[in-house]
Amino acid sequence: MTQAHDGPEDDKPMPLLDHLIELRKRLIWALVSFFAVFFVTFYFAKPIFSFLIQPALADGYKVVVLDIFEFFFVTVKLSAFVSLIVGFPLIAVQIWLFVAPGLYRQEKRAFLPFLVATPFMFYAGCAIMYYVVLPYVINFMLTQYAPPDIEKTLRSSDYLERILQLVFAFGFAFEMPVLLILLIKVGITSSEGLRSKRRYAIVICFVIAAVLAPPDVVSQIALAVPLLLFYEISIIVGSWIEKKREQEEKKADEAAGS
């Protein structure tokens, strides 16, 4: 009776040239995915940009173009950005296909949920930024600091730059629990270790918010608060993972002892 093989598909090490060929293949498919989404986004750039400026238009602000080539470069930047966001799952799949053959079955089961959670959390961060944070940022910055007799207009390139900065900041911030829980899952850190470093985590969260978010208090607080919440959530979920792991190890020891 043959025993089920729980390791990689092939125990023989893959030659370096084969690794490079496989890596080139995955990079080509990732680039094809990126440019496919890029050209589609470039074609639909106008309605996408119209969607992004709705929070500003809803409050009566104007978005203007001040240069002949400005909106062309806005379109290119917007298309590249949307391609990274929309094409991220496709790129992640190529990374997984490159790494997966060298993983054991248990490692695949451990990493696969995090591969699925990564784009989901990133999109959740983008959605919360657009629907919740952005309207408050626009109103706070233009109402709090600008005199009432000044016409409030937003340059399209500057507006898009701020939008992209906020989207990337909130998208990557929402990846924190995925990363921390993965580190606990593989045993690099522990929930108790995260608890002991909570005071440092608070400072780091506000530093990250100050670096990634635009230079206004609303954006930075709106980014720092989710980071702190995710840190606490990671501790709770990590504790549950560790308890489950201890129970499984205890059952395994009892089964071996009997």
C-alpha positions in Angstrom: 0.0 0.0 0.0 1.5 3.3 -1.1 1.6 6.3 1.2 0.1 9.6 0.0 2.8 12.0 -1.0 2.4 15.3 1.0 5.2 17.2 -0.5 5.8 19.1 -3.7 4.9 17.4 -6.9 8.6 16.7 -7.7 11.2 16.2 -5.0 14.0 16.8 -7.5 15.2 20.4 -7.4 14.3 22.3 -10.6 17.3 23.6 -12.5 17.9 27.3 -12.3 17.3 27.7 -16.1 13.9 26.1 -15.7 13.1 28.4 -12.8 14.0 31.4 -15.0 12.0 30.1 -17.9 8.9 29.6 -15.6 9.4 33.1 -14.1 9.6 34.7 -17.5 6.4 32.9 -18.5 4.6 34.2 -15.5 5.9 37.7 -16.0 4.8 37.7 -19.6 1.3 36.6 -18.6 1.2 39.3 -15.8 2.2 42.0 -18.3 -0.4 40.7 -20.8 -3.0 40.9 -18.1 -1.9 44.4 -17.2 -1.9 45.8 -20.7 -5.2 44.2 -21.6 -6.9 45.9 -18.7 -4.9 49.1 -19.5 -6.2 49.4 -23.1 -9.8 48.7 -22.0 -9.5 51.3 -19.2 -8.0 53.8 -21.6 -11.0 53.4 -23.9 -13.4 53.9 -21.0 -11.3 56.6 -19.2 -13.9 59.4 -19.5 -16.7 57.6 -17.7 -14.3 56.3 -15.1 -12.9 59.8 -14.4 -16.5 61.1 -14.3 -17.2 58.5 -11.6 -14.2 59.5 -9.5 -15.1 63.2 -9.5 -18.7 62.7 -8.4 -17.9 63.4 -4.7 -16.5 66.8 -5.7 -19.3 67.6 -8.1 -22.0 66.6 -5.6 -20.8 69.4 -3.3 -20.8 72.0 -6.0 -17.1 72.1 -6.8 -15.7 72.3 -10.4 -13.0 70.1 -11.8 -11.1 71.9 -14.6 -8.3 71.2 -17.2 -5.7 74.0 -17.5 -3.4 72.5 -20.2 -3.8 71.1 -23.7 -2.2 67.8 -22.8 -3.3 67.6 -19.2 -6.2 65.3 -19.6 -4.3 63.0 -21.9 -1.7 62.4 -19.2 -4.5 62.1 -16.6 -6.0 59.4 -18.8 -2.7 57.5 -19.0 -2.2 57.7 -15.3 -5.8 56.7 -14.5 -5.6 53.8 -16.9 -2.3 52.5 -15.4 -3.8 52.8 -11.9 -7.0 51.0 -12.7 -5.0 48.3 -14.5 -3.1 47.7 -11.3 -6.3 47.5 -9.2 -8.4 45.5 -11.6 -5.5 43.3 -12.8 -4.2 42.6 -9.4 -6.0 39.3 -8.9 -4.7 38.2 -12.3 -1.2 39.1 -11.4 -1.6 37.4 -8.0 -2.7 34.2 -9.8 0.5 34.2 -11.8 2.6 34.6 -8.7 0.7 31.7 -7.1 1.2 29.5 -10.2 4.9 30.2 -9.9 5.2 29.5 -6.2 2.6 26.7 -5.7 4.5 23.8 -7.3 7.3 24.2 -4.7 4.9 24.2 -1.7 3.7 21.3 0.4 0.1 20.4 0.5 -0.3 21.9 4.0 1.5 25.1 2.9 -0.9 25.4 0.0 -3.9 25.1 2.2 -2.4 27.7 4.5 -1.6 30.3 1.9 -4.6 29.9 -0.4 -7.1 31.7 1.9 -4.7 34.7 2.2 -4.3 34.8 -1.6 -8.1 35.2 -1.9 -8.3 37.7 1.0 -5.6 40.0 -0.3 -7.6 41.5 -3.3 -10.8 41.5 -1.3 -9.3 43.6 1.5 -7.6 45.9 -1.0 -10.9 46.6 -2.8 -12.7 47.1 0.6 -10.2 49.7 1.5 -10.6 51.5 -1.9 -14.4 51.5 -1.5 -14.3 52.9 2.1 -12.0 55.6 0.9 -14.2 56.6 -2.0 -17.6 56.4 -0.3 -16.8 57.4 3.3 -13.5 59.3 3.6 -13.2 61.3 0.3 -16.3 63.4 0.7 -15.2 64.5 4.2 -11.7 65.2 3.0 -13.0 67.4 0.2 -15.4 69.3 2.4 -12.9 69.7 5.3 -10.0 71.0 3.2 -12.0 73.4 1.0 -14.5 74.6 3.6 -12.2 74.8 6.6 -9.2 76.6 5.0 -10.6 78.4 1.8 -12.3 81.8 2.2 -16.0 81.7 1.3 -15.5 84.3 -1.5 -13.0 82.2 -3.4 -14.4 80.0 -6.3 -13.5 76.4 -5.4 -12.2 74.6 -8.5 -10.1 71.5 -8.6 -7.5 70.9 -11.3 -8.0 67.4 -12.8 -4.4 66.3 -12.5 -4.1 67.4 -8.9 -7.4 65.8 -8.0 -6.5 62.5 -9.6 -3.1 62.5 -7.8 -4.8 62.9 -4.5 -7.4 60.2 -5.3 -4.6 57.8 -6.2 -2.7 58.6 -3.1 -5.7 57.9 -0.9 -6.7 54.8 -2.7 -3.3 53.2 -2.4 -3.0 54.3 1.2 -6.3 52.8 2.2 -5.9 49.7 0.0 -2.6 48.8 1.5 -3.7 49.7 5.0 -6.5 47.1 4.7 -3.8 44.5 3.9 -2.4 44.7 7.4 -4.6 42.0 9.0 -3.9 39.7 6.1 -0.2 40.1 6.6 -0.2 39.9 10.4 -2.5 36.8 10.5 -0.3 35.1 7.9 2.8 35.8 10.0 1.0 34.2 13.0 -0.2 31.3 10.9 3.3 30.4 9.8 4.7 30.9 13.2 6.9 34.0 12.5 5.1 36.0 15.2 2.4 35.4 17.8 -0.7 37.1 19.2 1.1 37.5 22.5 4.0 39.2 20.7 1.6 41.6 19.0 0.1 42.4 22.4 3.4 43.2 23.9 4.3 45.6 21.1 0.9 47.4 21.1 2.4 50.7 22.2 4.9 50.7 19.4 2.2 49.7 16.9 0.1 52.8 17.8 3.0 55.0 17.0 3.8 53.2 13.8 0.2 53.3 12.6 0.2 57.1 13.0 3.6 57.4 11.3 2.3 55.3 8.3 -0.8 57.4 8.1 1.2 60.6 8.1 3.5 59.2 5.3 0.8 57.6 3.1 -2.1 60.0 3.5 -2.3 63.6 2.2 -1.1 66.3 4.6 -4.4 66.9 6.4 -5.6 65.7 9.8 -8.8 64.1 8.5 -7.1 61.8 6.0 -4.4 60.8 8.5 -6.8 60.0 11.3 -9.2 58.2 8.9 -6.3 56.0 7.9 -4.7 55.5 11.4 -7.9 54.4 13.1 -8.5 51.4 10.7 -4.9 50.4 11.1 -5.3 50.3 14.9 -8.5 48.4 14.6 -7.0 45.9 12.2 -4.1 45.4 14.6 -6.5 44.5 17.4 -8.5 42.2 15.0 -5.3 40.5 14.0 -4.5 39.7 17.7 -8.0 38.3 18.2 -7.9 36.1 15.1 -4.3 35.1 15.8 -5.3 33.9 19.3 -8.1 31.8 17.8 -5.6 30.3 15.2 -3.1 29.5 18.0 -5.8 27.8 20.1 -6.9 25.7 17.2 -3.3 24.7 16.4 -2.7 23.7 20.0 -5.9 21.5 20.0 -4.8 19.8 16.7 -1.3 19.2 18.1 -2.8 17.8 21.3 -5.0 15.4 19.4 -2.1 14.3 17.2 0.0 13.6 20.3 -2.8 11.6 21.9 -3.3 9.6 18.7 0.5 8.9 18.5 0.5 7.9 22.2 -2.4 5.5 21.8 
